[in-house]
Amino acid sequence: MKYFENITNILYILNIFNIFILQFVSTFYTGYYNHDNDTNLLRCSYMLSGLVHMHYTQFELQQSVNNNDFFDIVNIVTSYKSSVLRQITSLYYQNNSLVGALWVLHFYFKVMLLYYSNEQTNYSFKWNNANEILKTHNYVINILKWDVLALNCPNGSEYDLSNFKFDHYITLNSQERKLFRENNIHHMIVLIENNINLNKFPFNFKKFELHWLPLKVNSNILSGLMNEYNIQVKWNNEEQFFRNCLENYNNVAFLEKWSYNNLQSYKLYYTNIFHLLNVIMLRLTWKHFLYLNHQKLSNIVKFTQRWLEIMQDYSTFLYIENVSAIEPIMKSIEDAVDHFTNKTNQCAPSVLSMIGSNSTSNIKTKLKSLCNEINFTVSDEYELNGLESSLLVRSSASSNKSKQHNPTKSKIIKLHSLDNTYDFLNHVKKMFKGVDFRVVYSIISYIVKL
């Protein structure tokens, strides 16, 4: 009996020990005294620490405006860059909507570095107006302050602004001021590293380096996307579309414009790209269902399911929230597939009719709306002519394709619809290699709120 009592006691002690270990592991530090494991408090400490750095470097910028000593000031202002990158990573992996103003702080440091990096020759802007840069610096400070207010950050963080004597800072010599700045950065790095050691934060900081500036898409590459896949859209104003993309792209890196447009250029750039890709994808979908009208019943289910897989691949890569225009189309196709698989073949004609009427009607409505946004024209007709330029070389009968094109043959729909669209998807994936569109969505979602 005593043996069982000892075992019971041991198990009880082990259970208490396990509970203690679990509680320890689930805890992370927030920078607030005696208030751990609170994500909002951690965000507050991040924002406040960023504000401390920006206030310190605001004075340094003011001094450099008078001295025209911009090279050194870039290194001083951006010395917080590793801290903010780690902050973004730790918040993003908890919930990608938590990053907030830290995106703007990260963008700011990256653009500052760009002005004096070897990459400068790739961009068509210069640091012409020091006062405008200082205005942007103050704009970023205000953005951080807005987030602190929105979070209703309480007192008690070791990064509270009241703990930092800015009036005293400006009386110090340059070496003493440097120690103040480094102390703030050191404390933040220690906070983050301690949480990493608790296995609460991931290590993958580099992932977010790619997303501060939209991935520049060459106009020739865009033109290839628009014309290789036989989608039969009138690309009137094509050159203007390219110019708008380039202008929005460059405006993201024009610090002088930030206080005027709240980084809307980032959102506009990607929104136009998504609109263009959706137009192509929906037009290809329209074409696919026109082919289905010529197929025998045994192929309809198979080719419908294959198309749904393609659309899911497309929406997964670009992240469905970025390409939400295709979501109702996907839903109608899913409903059709469910109907196919749950009913007998006698029902197939009515299902095909449902696809042809409901889906095609939805596609036409979405296409017109998207084309209006980017100033292109789409007709209500589509000719199944087999003139996909991306496939002409692969066809053994390329010179007579339009004469021999027979939509009733299954190999025709495979080649001119499925394979053609696989080529399109691979084209898009190659263009945006390395881009995580969930991150892009997180950035755009924040910019929309500014």
BAVEXVO-963816 format. One record per residue (C-alpha): residue in one letter; residue number from 0; chain; y, x, z. Coordinates in nm, 3 decimals. Example, Ala and Ser with C-alpha at 12.3 -4.5 7.8 and 13.67 -1.06 7.14 Angstrom:
<sites>
<a, 0, A, <-0.450, 1.230, 0.780>>
<s, 1, A, <-0.106, 1.367, 0.714>>
</sites>
This chain:
<sites>
<m, 0, A, <0.000, 0.000, 0.000>>
<k, 1, A, <0.231, 0.286, 0.087>>
<y, 2, A, <0.152, 0.436, -0.255>>
<f, 3, A, <0.284, 0.128, -0.428>>
<e, 4, A, <0.591, 0.123, -0.204>>
<n, 5, A, <0.665, 0.485, -0.300>>
<i, 6, A, <0.623, 0.402, -0.669>>
<t, 7, A, <0.854, 0.103, -0.628>>
<n, 8, A, <1.116, 0.319, -0.458>>
<i, 9, A, <1.090, 0.584, -0.730>>
<l, 10, A, <1.127, 0.322, -1.003>>
<y, 11, A, <1.424, 0.173, -0.822>>
<i, 12, A, <1.591, 0.516, -0.797>>
<l, 13, A, <1.519, 0.585, -1.165>>
<n, 14, A, <1.665, 0.251, -1.260>>
<i, 15, A, <1.984, 0.322, -1.064>>
<f, 16, A, <1.999, 0.667, -1.225>>
<n, 17, A, <1.962, 0.517, -1.574>>
<i, 18, A, <2.234, 0.263, -1.506>>
<f, 19, A, <2.463, 0.544, -1.391>>
<i, 20, A, <2.388, 0.752, -1.702>>
<l, 21, A, <2.445, 0.456, -1.934>>
<q, 22, A, <2.775, 0.376, -1.766>>
<f, 23, A, <2.882, 0.739, -1.798>>
<v, 24, A, <2.789, 0.762, -2.165>>
<s, 25, A, <2.957, 0.431, -2.248>>
<t, 26, A, <3.284, 0.553, -2.094>>
<f, 27, A, <3.555, 0.728, -2.289>>
<y, 28, A, <3.887, 0.867, -2.179>>
<t, 29, A, <4.208, 0.689, -2.276>>
<g, 30, A, <4.481, 0.915, -2.139>>
<y, 31, A, <4.559, 0.653, -1.873>>
<y, 32, A, <4.482, 0.744, -1.516>>
<n, 33, A, <4.185, 0.547, -1.378>>
<h, 34, A, <4.170, 0.325, -1.688>>
<d, 35, A, <3.890, 0.449, -1.910>>
<n, 36, A, <3.689, 0.269, -2.178>>
<d, 37, A, <3.978, 0.061, -2.314>>
<t, 38, A, <4.038, 0.101, -2.687>>
<n, 39, A, <4.389, -0.044, -2.678>>
<l, 40, A, <4.494, 0.201, -2.408>>
<l, 41, A, <4.351, 0.483, -2.614>>
<r, 42, A, <4.556, 0.362, -2.912>>
<c, 43, A, <4.865, 0.357, -2.689>>
<s, 44, A, <4.808, 0.718, -2.585>>
<y, 45, A, <4.764, 0.818, -2.948>>
<m, 46, A, <5.088, 0.647, -3.055>>
<l, 47, A, <5.282, 0.782, -2.757>>
<s, 48, A, <5.162, 1.138, -2.811>>
<g, 49, A, <5.259, 1.109, -3.178>>
<l, 50, A, <5.601, 0.984, -3.073>>
<v, 51, A, <5.648, 1.279, -2.840>>
<h, 52, A, <5.576, 1.516, -3.125>>
<m, 53, A, <5.805, 1.329, -3.363>>
<h, 54, A, <6.092, 1.330, -3.112>>
<y, 55, A, <6.050, 1.702, -3.054>>
<t, 56, A, <6.045, 1.775, -3.425>>
<q, 57, A, <6.333, 1.535, -3.492>>
<f, 58, A, <6.557, 1.787, -3.318>>
<e, 59, A, <6.401, 2.071, -3.517>>
<l, 60, A, <6.467, 1.883, -3.841>>
<q, 61, A, <6.828, 1.822, -3.744>>
<q, 62, A, <6.870, 2.194, -3.687>>
<s, 63, A, <6.708, 2.277, -4.021>>
<v, 64, A, <6.940, 2.037, -4.206>>
<n, 65, A, <7.227, 2.253, -4.090>>
<n, 66, A, <7.047, 2.581, -4.162>>
<n, 67, A, <6.859, 2.485, -4.480>>
<d, 68, A, <6.552, 2.646, -4.324>>
<f, 69, A, <6.295, 2.403, -4.465>>
<f, 70, A, <5.995, 2.630, -4.503>>
<d, 71, A, <5.954, 2.690, -4.129>>
<i, 72, A, <6.028, 2.329, -4.039>>
<v, 73, A, <5.742, 2.202, -4.256>>
<n, 74, A, <5.494, 2.401, -4.047>>
<i, 75, A, <5.658, 2.282, -3.725>>
<v, 76, A, <5.659, 1.912, -3.818>>
<t, 77, A, <5.303, 1.915, -3.954>>
<s, 78, A, <5.152, 2.111, -3.663>>
<y, 79, A, <5.027, 1.774, -3.527>>
<k, 80, A, <4.824, 1.704, -3.844>>
<s, 81, A, <4.481, 1.790, -3.697>>
<s, 82, A, <4.546, 1.568, -3.396>>
<v, 83, A, <4.635, 1.261, -3.601>>
<l, 84, A, <4.338, 1.314, -3.830>>
<r, 85, A, <4.106, 1.310, -3.529>>
<q, 86, A, <4.284, 1.007, -3.385>>
<i, 87, A, <4.237, 0.815, -3.710>>
<t, 88, A, <3.868, 0.906, -3.726>>
<s, 89, A, <3.795, 0.797, -3.369>>
<l, 90, A, <3.966, 0.459, -3.414>>
<y, 91, A, <3.843, 0.388, -3.766>>
<y, 92, A, <3.476, 0.413, -3.671>>
<q, 93, A, <3.527, 0.168, -3.387>>
<n, 94, A, <3.719, -0.079, -3.603>>
<n, 95, A, <3.900, 0.014, -3.924>>
<s, 96, A, <4.188, -0.223, -3.842>>
<l, 97, A, <4.284, -0.023, -3.531>>
<v, 98, A, <4.442, 0.277, -3.702>>
<g, 99, A, <4.782, 0.115, -3.761>>
<a, 100, A, <5.088, 0.342, -3.767>>
<l, 101, A, <4.873, 0.654, -3.750>>
<w, 102, A, <4.815, 0.608, -4.126>>
<v, 103, A, <5.189, 0.650, -4.182>>
<l, 104, A, <5.203, 0.956, -3.956>>
<h, 105, A, <4.911, 1.112, -4.145>>
<f, 106, A, <5.071, 1.035, -4.482>>
<y, 107, A, <5.398, 1.189, -4.364>>
<f, 108, A, <5.240, 1.520, -4.268>>
<k, 109, A, <5.044, 1.540, -4.592>>
<v, 110, A, <5.352, 1.477, -4.807>>
<m, 111, A, <5.554, 1.730, -4.608>>
<l, 112, A, <5.287, 1.991, -4.673>>
<l, 113, A, <5.276, 1.898, -5.038>>
<y, 114, A, <5.636, 1.999, -5.093>>
<y, 115, A, <5.556, 2.361, -5.012>>
<s, 116, A, <5.193, 2.389, -5.119>>
<n, 117, A, <5.036, 2.532, -5.431>>
<e, 118, A, <4.976, 2.175, -5.544>>
<q, 119, A, <5.350, 2.122, -5.587>>
<t, 120, A, <5.327, 2.182, -5.962>>
<n, 121, A, <5.104, 1.875, -6.000>>
<y, 122, A, <5.382, 1.639, -5.899>>
<s, 123, A, <5.718, 1.553, -6.046>>
<f, 124, A, <5.931, 1.550, -5.732>>
<k, 125, A, <6.130, 1.795, -5.521>>
<w, 126, A, <6.282, 1.809, -5.178>>
<n, 127, A, <6.637, 1.749, -5.290>>
<n, 128, A, <6.802, 1.577, -5.001>>
<a, 129, A, <6.747, 1.702, -4.647>>
<n, 130, A, <6.928, 1.405, -4.492>>
<e, 131, A, <6.692, 1.168, -4.672>>
<i, 132, A, <6.394, 1.354, -4.525>>
<l, 133, A, <6.546, 1.320, -4.179>>
<k, 134, A, <6.590, 0.949, -4.248>>
<t, 135, A, <6.220, 0.927, -4.334>>
<h, 136, A, <6.133, 1.114, -4.013>>
<n, 137, A, <6.329, 0.855, -3.816>>
<y, 138, A, <6.155, 0.579, -4.014>>
<v, 139, A, <5.813, 0.713, -3.904>>
<i, 140, A, <5.937, 0.723, -3.543>>
<n, 141, A, <6.035, 0.357, -3.568>>
<i, 142, A, <5.697, 0.266, -3.721>>
<l, 143, A, <5.522, 0.427, -3.423>>
<k, 144, A, <5.755, 0.250, -3.179>>
<w, 145, A, <5.678, -0.087, -3.343>>
<d, 146, A, <5.307, -0.031, -3.286>>
<v, 147, A, <5.367, 0.066, -2.923>>
<l, 148, A, <5.562, -0.257, -2.873>>
<a, 149, A, <5.304, -0.464, -3.059>>
<l, 150, A, <5.028, -0.320, -2.840>>
<n, 151, A, <5.238, -0.397, -2.531>>
<c, 152, A, <5.151, -0.050, -2.400>>
<p, 153, A, <5.175, -0.033, -2.020>>
<n, 154, A, <5.312, 0.257, -1.819>>
<g, 155, A, <5.065, 0.509, -1.683>>
<s, 156, A, <4.966, 0.717, -1.983>>
<e, 157, A, <5.000, 1.091, -1.948>>
<y, 158, A, <5.190, 1.066, -2.279>>
<d, 159, A, <5.454, 0.822, -2.154>>
<l, 160, A, <5.786, 0.917, -2.309>>
<s, 161, A, <5.942, 0.915, -1.963>>
<n, 162, A, <5.724, 1.218, -1.877>>
<f, 163, A, <5.890, 1.426, -2.147>>
<k, 164, A, <6.242, 1.544, -2.086>>
<f, 165, A, <6.390, 1.544, -2.435>>
<d, 166, A, <6.740, 1.620, -2.306>>
<h, 167, A, <6.595, 1.929, -2.146>>
<y, 168, A, <6.397, 2.021, -2.461>>
<i, 169, A, <6.707, 2.064, -2.674>>
<t, 170, A, <6.854, 2.314, -2.427>>
<l, 171, A, <6.558, 2.553, -2.461>>
<n, 172, A, <6.523, 2.846, -2.694>>
<s, 173, A, <6.289, 2.824, -2.995>>
<q, 174, A, <5.995, 2.993, -2.822>>
<e, 175, A, <6.018, 2.764, -2.518>>
<r, 176, A, <6.040, 2.458, -2.744>>
<k, 177, A, <5.731, 2.576, -2.929>>
<l, 178, A, <5.539, 2.587, -2.599>>
<f, 179, A, <5.643, 2.226, -2.525>>
<r, 180, A, <5.515, 2.111, -2.864>>
<e, 181, A, <5.191, 2.306, -2.835>>
<n, 182, A, <5.129, 2.166, -2.488>>
<n, 183, A, <5.147, 1.808, -2.620>>
<i, 184, A, <4.911, 1.892, -2.907>>
<h, 185, A, <4.670, 2.077, -2.676>>
<h, 186, A, <4.644, 1.784, -2.436>>
<m, 187, A, <4.567, 1.544, -2.720>>
<i, 188, A, <4.301, 1.772, -2.868>>
<v, 189, A, <4.139, 1.807, -2.525>>
<l, 190, A, <4.133, 1.427, -2.482>>
<i, 191, A, <3.963, 1.380, -2.819>>
<e, 192, A, <3.720, 1.671, -2.775>>
<n, 193, A, <3.616, 1.537, -2.434>>
<n, 194, A, <3.534, 1.202, -2.592>>
<i, 195, A, <3.343, 1.377, -2.871>>
<n, 196, A, <3.139, 1.556, -2.606>>
<l, 197, A, <3.053, 1.214, -2.461>>
<n, 198, A, <2.913, 1.125, -2.806>>
<k, 199, A, <3.171, 0.849, -2.839>>
<f, 200, A, <3.361, 0.986, -3.138>>
<p, 201, A, <3.226, 1.110, -3.472>>
<f, 202, A, <3.292, 1.456, -3.609>>
<n, 203, A, <3.363, 1.363, -3.973>>
<f, 204, A, <3.738, 1.417, -3.989>>
<k, 205, A, <3.752, 1.542, -4.348>>
<k, 206, A, <3.663, 1.203, -4.494>>
<f, 207, A, <4.018, 1.081, -4.438>>
<e, 208, A, <4.185, 1.378, -4.607>>
<l, 209, A, <4.124, 1.219, -4.948>>
<h, 210, A, <4.303, 0.891, -4.892>>
<w, 211, A, <4.661, 0.982, -4.805>>
<l, 212, A, <4.760, 0.971, -5.173>>
<p, 213, A, <4.598, 0.735, -5.424>>
<l, 214, A, <4.353, 0.904, -5.656>>
<k, 215, A, <4.549, 0.965, -5.973>>
<v, 216, A, <4.383, 0.804, -6.275>>
<n, 217, A, <4.465, 0.953, -6.612>>
<s, 218, A, <4.601, 0.702, -6.866>>
<n, 219, A, <4.346, 0.819, -7.124>>
<i, 220, A, <4.065, 0.744, -6.881>>
<l, 221, A, <4.210, 0.401, -6.808>>
<s, 222, A, <4.244, 0.336, -7.180>>
<g, 223, A, <3.877, 0.425, -7.224>>
<l, 224, A, <3.783, 0.173, -6.957>>
<m, 225, A, <3.991, -0.093, -7.127>>
<n, 226, A, <3.856, -0.041, -7.479>>
<e, 227, A, <3.498, 0.091, -7.468>>
<y, 228, A, <3.314, -0.215, -7.339>>
<n, 229, A, <3.405, -0.481, -7.596>>
<i, 230, A, <3.572, -0.720, -7.353>>
<q, 231, A, <3.813, -0.855, -7.618>>
<v, 232, A, <4.130, -0.864, -7.410>>
<k, 233, A, <4.472, -0.815, -7.572>>
<w, 234, A, <4.615, -0.512, -7.399>>
<n, 235, A, <4.974, -0.587, -7.486>>
<n, 236, A, <5.211, -0.378, -7.272>>
<e, 237, A, <4.938, -0.119, -7.216>>
<e, 238, A, <5.189, 0.167, -7.203>>
<q, 239, A, <5.404, -0.021, -6.953>>
<f, 240, A, <5.099, -0.074, -6.733>>
<f, 241, A, <5.032, 0.301, -6.738>>
<r, 242, A, <5.397, 0.376, -6.656>>
<n, 243, A, <5.389, 0.133, -6.362>>
<c, 244, A, <5.075, 0.298, -6.228>>
<l, 245, A, <5.231, 0.643, -6.254>>
<e, 246, A, <5.556, 0.528, -6.094>>
<n, 247, A, <5.376, 0.369, -5.799>>
<y, 248, A, <5.159, 0.678, -5.764>>
<n, 249, A, <5.457, 0.913, -5.752>>
<n, 250, A, <5.656, 0.686, -5.520>>
<v, 251, A, <5.393, 0.726, -5.248>>
<a, 252, A, <5.488, 1.094, -5.229>>
<f, 253, A, <5.865, 1.038, -5.251>>
<l, 254, A, <5.955, 1.050, -4.884>>
<e, 255, A, <6.306, 0.931, -4.967>>
<k, 256, A, <6.169, 0.593, -5.073>>
<w, 257, A, <5.958, 0.516, -4.767>>
<s, 258, A, <6.234, 0.357, -4.562>>
<y, 259, A, <6.319, 0.133, -4.857>>
<n, 260, A, <5.976, 0.019, -4.974>>
<n, 261, A, <5.753, 0.054, -4.664>>
<l, 262, A, <5.486, 0.236, -4.868>>
<q, 263, A, <5.435, -0.071, -5.084>>
<s, 264, A, <5.380, 0.162, -5.380>>
<y, 265, A, <5.040, 0.259, -5.235>>
<k, 266, A, <4.938, -0.105, -5.221>>
<l, 267, A, <5.079, -0.183, -5.567>>
<y, 268, A, <4.902, 0.112, -5.725>>
<y, 269, A, <4.558, 0.011, -5.602>>
<t, 270, A, <4.622, -0.361, -5.647>>
<n, 271, A, <4.694, -0.309, -6.016>>
<i, 272, A, <4.386, -0.090, -6.055>>
<f, 273, A, <4.170, -0.353, -5.883>>
<h, 274, A, <4.318, -0.627, -6.103>>
<l, 275, A, <4.235, -0.426, -6.414>>
<l, 276, A, <3.878, -0.355, -6.303>>
<n, 277, A, <3.827, -0.720, -6.210>>
<v, 278, A, <3.950, -0.833, -6.550>>
<i, 279, A, <3.692, -0.609, -6.717>>
<m, 280, A, <3.413, -0.712, -6.478>>
<l, 281, A, <3.482, -1.084, -6.515>>
<r, 282, A, <3.506, -1.059, -6.891>>
<l, 283, A, <3.170, -0.878, -6.897>>
<t, 284, A, <3.030, -1.154, -6.677>>
<w, 285, A, <3.159, -1.418, -6.916>>
<k, 286, A, <2.991, -1.234, -7.203>>
<h, 287, A, <2.663, -1.210, -7.013>>
<f, 288, A, <2.642, -1.585, -6.964>>
<l, 289, A, <2.722, -1.644, -7.327>>
<y, 290, A, <2.418, -1.431, -7.404>>
<l, 291, A, <2.213, -1.632, -7.155>>
<n, 292, A, <2.284, -1.946, -7.359>>
<h, 293, A, <2.072, -1.791, -7.637>>
<q, 294, A, <1.782, -1.681, -7.418>>
<k, 295, A, <1.452, -1.856, -7.358>>
<l, 296, A, <1.392, -1.996, -7.012>>
<s, 297, A, <1.156, -1.718, -6.902>>
<n, 298, A, <1.440, -1.464, -6.938>>
<i, 299, A, <1.718, -1.667, -6.779>>
<v, 300, A, <1.609, -1.613, -6.418>>
<k, 301, A, <1.543, -1.243, -6.470>>
<f, 302, A, <1.872, -1.171, -6.644>>
<t, 303, A, <2.069, -1.382, -6.396>>
<q, 304, A, <1.919, -1.192, -6.104>>
<r, 305, A, <1.988, -0.861, -6.274>>
<w, 306, A, <2.350, -0.959, -6.324>>
<l, 307, A, <2.388, -1.057, -5.962>>
<e, 308, A, <2.261, -0.711, -5.864>>
<i, 309, A, <2.523, -0.552, -6.092>>
<m, 310, A, <2.804, -0.756, -5.937>>
<q, 311, A, <2.684, -0.669, -5.588>>
<d, 312, A, <2.679, -0.300, -5.681>>
<y, 313, A, <3.034, -0.333, -5.817>>
<s, 314, A, <3.166, -0.511, -5.509>>
<t, 315, A, <2.988, -0.274, -5.270>>
<f, 316, A, <3.134, 0.036, -5.431>>
<l, 317, A, <3.491, -0.099, -5.448>>
<y, 318, A, <3.446, -0.293, -5.120>>
<i, 319, A, <3.441, -0.669, -5.159>>
<e, 320, A, <3.773, -0.729, -4.981>>
<n, 321, A, <3.948, -0.519, -5.249>>
<v, 322, A, <3.792, -0.718, -5.534>>
<s, 323, A, <3.779, -1.061, -5.371>>
<a, 324, A, <3.857, -1.230, -5.705>>
<i, 325, A, <3.492, -1.197, -5.803>>
<e, 326, A, <3.354, -1.334, -5.475>>
<p, 327, A, <3.347, -1.705, -5.577>>
<i, 328, A, <3.186, -1.607, -5.908>>
<m, 329, A, <2.915, -1.416, -5.725>>
<k, 330, A, <2.862, -1.715, -5.497>>
<s, 331, A, <2.809, -1.952, -5.791>>
<i, 332, A, <2.560, -1.709, -5.945>>
<e, 333, A, <2.377, -1.676, -5.612>>
<d, 334, A, <2.356, -2.055, -5.591>>
<a, 335, A, <2.215, -2.063, -5.942>>
<v, 336, A, <1.955, -1.798, -5.859>>
<d, 337, A, <1.853, -1.993, -5.547>>
<h, 338, A, <1.821, -2.305, -5.758>>
<f, 339, A, <1.610, -2.120, -6.012>>
<t, 340, A, <1.372, -1.975, -5.756>>
<n, 341, A, <1.334, -2.298, -5.559>>
<k, 342, A, <1.286, -2.538, -5.847>>
<t, 343, A, <1.046, -2.572, -6.138>>
<n, 344, A, <1.125, -2.475, -6.494>>
<q, 345, A, <1.208, -2.835, -6.577>>
<c, 346, A, <1.526, -2.784, -6.378>>
<a, 347, A, <1.625, -2.469, -6.562>>
<p, 348, A, <1.834, -2.633, -6.838>>
<s, 349, A, <2.050, -2.817, -6.584>>
<v, 350, A, <2.094, -2.495, -6.383>>
<l, 351, A, <2.193, -2.308, -6.695>>
<s, 352, A, <2.441, -2.585, -6.768>>
<m, 353, A, <2.577, -2.546, -6.417>>
<i, 354, A, <2.622, -2.172, -6.471>>
<g, 355, A, <2.783, -2.227, -6.806>>
<s, 356, A, <3.033, -2.486, -6.685>>
<n, 357, A, <3.113, -2.395, -6.325>>
<s, 358, A, <3.094, -2.017, -6.347>>
<t, 359, A, <3.265, -1.990, -6.683>>
<s, 360, A, <3.540, -2.224, -6.571>>
<n, 361, A, <3.594, -2.017, -6.256>>
<i, 362, A, <3.592, -1.697, -6.459>>
<k, 363, A, <3.855, -1.829, -6.701>>
<t, 364, A, <4.081, -1.938, -6.415>>
<k, 365, A, <4.050, -1.602, -6.236>>
<l, 366, A, <4.099, -1.405, -6.557>>
<k, 367, A, <4.422, -1.584, -6.646>>
<s, 368, A, <4.555, -1.532, -6.296>>
<l, 369, A, <4.468, -1.160, -6.292>>
<c, 370, A, <4.602, -1.101, -6.643>>
<n, 371, A, <4.931, -1.266, -6.548>>
<e, 372, A, <4.959, -1.023, -6.256>>
<i, 373, A, <4.930, -0.718, -6.482>>
<n, 374, A, <5.089, -0.874, -6.792>>
<f, 375, A, <4.789, -0.884, -7.027>>
<t, 376, A, <4.647, -1.170, -7.235>>
<v, 377, A, <4.292, -1.303, -7.238>>
<s, 378, A, <4.175, -1.562, -7.489>>
<d, 379, A, <3.949, -1.860, -7.421>>
<e, 380, A, <3.701, -1.736, -7.679>>
<y, 381, A, <3.453, -1.452, -7.697>>
<e, 382, A, <3.254, -1.333, -7.998>>
<l, 383, A, <2.910, -1.184, -7.941>>
<n, 384, A, <2.943, -0.919, -8.210>>
<g, 385, A, <2.773, -0.613, -8.057>>
<l, 386, A, <3.075, -0.387, -8.100>>
<e, 387, A, <3.051, -0.205, -7.766>>
<s, 388, A, <3.181, 0.141, -7.857>>
<s, 389, A, <3.009, 0.304, -7.559>>
<l, 390, A, <2.672, 0.210, -7.709>>
<l, 391, A, <2.727, 0.261, -8.082>>
<v, 392, A, <2.601, 0.618, -8.073>>
<r, 393, A, <2.285, 0.516, -7.886>>
<s, 394, A, <2.191, 0.246, -8.134>>
<s, 395, A, <1.962, 0.335, -8.422>>
<a, 396, A, <2.134, 0.072, -8.635>>
<s, 397, A, <2.495, 0.138, -8.537>>
<s, 398, A, <2.630, 0.113, -8.891>>
<n, 399, A, <2.488, -0.239, -8.932>>
<k, 400, A, <2.515, -0.359, -8.573>>
<s, 401, A, <2.746, -0.655, -8.639>>
<k, 402, A, <2.517, -0.783, -8.919>>
<q, 403, A, <2.192, -0.742, -8.725>>
<h, 404, A, <2.322, -0.860, -8.390>>
<n, 405, A, <2.089, -1.139, -8.273>>
<p, 406, A, <2.176, -1.280, -7.927>>
<t, 407, A, <1.836, -1.451, -7.897>>
<k, 408, A, <1.653, -1.118, -7.865>>
<s, 409, A, <1.602, -0.990, -7.512>>
<k, 410, A, <1.662, -0.628, -7.617>>
<i, 411, A, <2.008, -0.730, -7.740>>
<i, 412, A, <2.116, -0.870, -7.402>>
<k, 413, A, <1.968, -0.564, -7.229>>
<l, 414, A, <2.159, -0.323, -7.450>>
<h, 415, A, <2.488, -0.503, -7.509>>
<s, 416, A, <2.528, -0.675, -7.173>>
<l, 417, A, <2.324, -0.505, -6.900>>
<d, 418, A, <2.327, -0.144, -7.023>>
<n, 419, A, <2.688, -0.175, -7.137>>
<t, 420, A, <2.789, -0.288, -6.788>>
<y, 421, A, <2.584, -0.015, -6.621>>
<d, 422, A, <2.787, 0.229, -6.833>>
<f, 423, A, <3.107, 0.064, -6.707>>
<l, 424, A, <2.997, 0.091, -6.342>>
<n, 425, A, <2.903, 0.457, -6.382>>
<h, 426, A, <3.239, 0.517, -6.548>>
<v, 427, A, <3.421, 0.363, -6.250>>
<k, 428, A, <3.211, 0.555, -5.995>>
<k, 429, A, <3.280, 0.881, -6.172>>
<m, 430, A, <3.655, 0.808, -6.182>>
<f, 431, A, <3.670, 0.741, -5.810>>
<k, 432, A, <3.413, 0.991, -5.688>>
<g, 433, A, <3.470, 1.071, -5.321>>
<v, 434, A, <3.692, 0.767, -5.255>>
<d, 435, A, <3.582, 0.536, -4.974>>
<f, 436, A, <3.732, 0.199, -5.063>>
<r, 437, A, <3.681, 0.069, -4.710>>
<v, 438, A, <3.936, 0.330, -4.604>>
<v, 439, A, <4.166, 0.223, -4.889>>
<y, 440, A, <4.135, -0.138, -4.770>>
<s, 441, A, <4.222, -0.037, -4.412>>
<i, 442, A, <4.535, 0.141, -4.536>>
<i, 443, A, <4.642, -0.147, -4.762>>
<s, 444, A, <4.580, -0.402, -4.486>>
<y, 445, A, <4.818, -0.211, -4.259>>
<i, 446, A, <5.083, -0.164, -4.530>>
<v, 447, A, <5.084, -0.540, -4.597>>
<k, 448, A, <5.199, -0.593, -4.238>>
<l, 449, A, <5.496, -0.356, -4.260>>
</sites>
